[in-house]
Amino acid sequence: MSVSLENITFDCADAAVLAGFWAQVFGQQVDAEGNQFFATVNKHGDGPSLMFIQVPEELTGKNRLHLDLAAADWTAEVERIVGLGAKRLNEFREYGAHWVTLSDPEGNVFDLAEAH
């Protein structure tokens, strides 16, 4: 394949703060060069990194692309992530799946499914 996924990028108000939230979600650290304008998580690891770039615009409306995460200990992970600063928006049981929709501290929506 000639194309690879390098980064998943979040536009945000404070790159360091939002990178810190997501680093904690995944049990990682913000990469050393992170600051309020630009930060990454997992830049030198396997798979895509998370990149955070400060932009002047505020988020308006629902993001059209979102992360779908899964956890075996679903209840504990939902509580842990909410404790990190996520907001619980809704819970669903559809199509044989069970998940909760959350938003990160800057309002980006993501889902956490119960892994089977």
C-alpha positions in Angstrom: 0.0 0.0 0.0 1.3 3.4 -0.8 -0.7 5.4 1.7 -0.4 5.1 5.5 -2.2 6.7 8.4 0.4 8.9 10.2 -1.6 11.1 12.5 -5.1 11.7 13.8 -5.3 15.5 14.2 -7.4 17.5 16.6 -7.9 21.2 16.1 -8.1 22.7 19.6 -7.8 25.7 21.9 -5.0 24.4 24.0 -2.9 21.6 22.5 -1.0 20.7 25.7 -4.2 20.3 27.8 -6.1 18.3 25.2 -3.1 16.1 24.5 -2.8 15.5 28.2 -6.4 14.2 28.3 -6.0 11.9 25.4 -2.6 10.6 26.7 -4.3 9.6 29.9 -7.1 7.9 28.1 -4.6 5.7 26.3 -2.2 5.3 29.2 0.6 7.2 27.5 2.6 10.4 27.9 2.5 13.7 25.9 5.6 13.7 23.7 8.4 15.9 25.1 8.1 18.8 22.7 4.4 19.4 23.5 3.2 22.9 24.3 -0.1 24.9 24.1 0.3 25.4 20.4 1.3 21.9 19.2 1.5 18.6 20.9 1.6 14.9 20.0 1.0 11.6 21.7 2.7 8.4 20.5 4.7 10.2 17.7 7.5 7.6 17.9 5.4 4.5 18.7 3.6 1.9 16.6 0.5 3.1 14.7 -0.7 6.6 14.1 0.1 9.4 16.5 -2.4 11.8 17.9 -1.6 15.4 16.9 -3.1 18.5 18.6 -2.8 21.9 16.9 -4.1 25.1 18.4 -6.5 27.0 16.1 -8.4 30.3 16.7 -11.8 28.9 15.8 -14.1 27.3 18.4 -15.7 24.0 17.7 -19.2 24.6 16.4 -21.6 21.7 16.0 -20.8 18.0 16.1 -17.5 16.7 14.7 -18.2 14.7 11.5 -15.4 12.2 12.2 -14.9 10.5 15.6 -13.0 7.8 17.3 -14.6 4.5 18.2 -12.9 2.9 21.2 -13.6 -0.3 22.9 -12.9 -1.7 26.4 -13.3 -5.1 28.1 -14.0 -3.5 31.5 -16.4 -1.1 30.0 -18.0 0.3 33.2 -14.7 1.0 34.8 -13.3 2.7 31.7 -16.3 4.9 31.2 -16.0 6.0 34.9 -12.2 6.5 34.5 -12.5 8.6 31.3 -15.3 10.7 32.8 -13.0 11.2 35.8 -10.3 12.5 33.4 -12.7 15.3 32.2 -14.9 13.7 29.5 -18.6 14.4 29.5 -21.1 11.5 29.1 -23.6 12.4 26.4 -25.7 9.2 25.7 -25.7 5.5 25.9 -26.9 3.1 23.1 -27.7 -0.6 22.5 -28.1 -1.1 18.8 -27.0 -3.6 16.1 -25.8 -6.0 18.8 -23.5 -3.4 20.3 -23.4 -1.4 23.5 -21.6 1.9 23.7 -21.6 5.3 25.3 -21.0 8.6 23.4 -18.7 11.0 25.3 -17.1 14.3 24.6 -13.5 15.3 25.5 -12.8 18.5 27.4 -13.1 20.6 24.2 -16.3 19.0 23.0 -15.0 16.5 20.5 -17.4 13.5 20.4 -16.1 9.9 20.7 -17.6 6.5 21.5 -16.5 3.8 23.9 -18.0 0.4 23.2 -18.2 -2.7 25.4 -15.7 -5.2 23.9 -16.8 -8.8 23.8 
